[in-house]
Amino acid sequence: MFHVKRRFDRFSVALKWMSCGQWDRGPTCGVRFVNLRFDVIVVGGGHAGCEAAAAAARMGAKTALVTHRFATVGAMSCNPAIGGLGKGHLVREIDALDGLMARAADCAGIQFRVLNRRKGPAVRGPRAQADRKLYAAAMQQAIRATANLTVIEGEADDAIINGGCIAGIRLADSRGLGAGAVVLTTGTFLRGLILSVSARPRPGGSVKLPPWAYRTRWGASVLRSAG
């Protein structure tokens, strides 16, 4: 529905290899742990982070994707839909730029619809309901197969500033990663709170993740201090 097949699609080749069972379902399979300098560091392994990291790597930049757990890359919400009235065109634009989401959605799709088909073209939107496990597996395999892209499991704890410019990040385990550019795609992890009538606000956001995963506060403080 979303992906326009090209003459040679490396993603499709990788998926055929994956479907044969020749890959390890371990949570850190294919993850490389290094301590180097990169051209681009992307913080956050959600939808935006995967696309940003893959795009930078495709342009030839030495890229690092920093995420808490590689096993959660490609995790979808309780309503696992890709596209729709507001985002269907956006997914196709990502695909036109050789992004990952459309191909992963077509690989994991269980229902494909064009919403508002009886109405005019301006209000129609493609939507795919996806299998959550298949989508996550497809996205993780796509990240593994992307050249120039290194996945680092860890918590971004602080920003490294040099002369008023970003120079990298420091992880919670004291590892330092240098880079000429840092992209924040933390989503609900950027000081995310769950509000409750009967209790005080507490850190939270996604399901099945511990509270410490939401203490990404340095990004907000760095952005405020930078104006």
Secondary structure, 3 states (H helix, E strand, C coil): CCCCCCCCCHHHHHHHHHHCCCCCCCCCCCCCCCCCEEEEEEECCCHHHHHHHHHHHHCCCCEEEEECCHHHCCCCCCCCEEECCCCHHHHHHHHHCCCCHHHHHHHHEEEEEEECCCCCHHHCEEEEEECHHHHHHHHHHHHHCCCCEEEEECCEEEEEEECCEEEEEEECCCCEEEEEEEEECCHHHECCEECCCCCCCEECCCCCCCHHHHCECHHHHHHHHCC
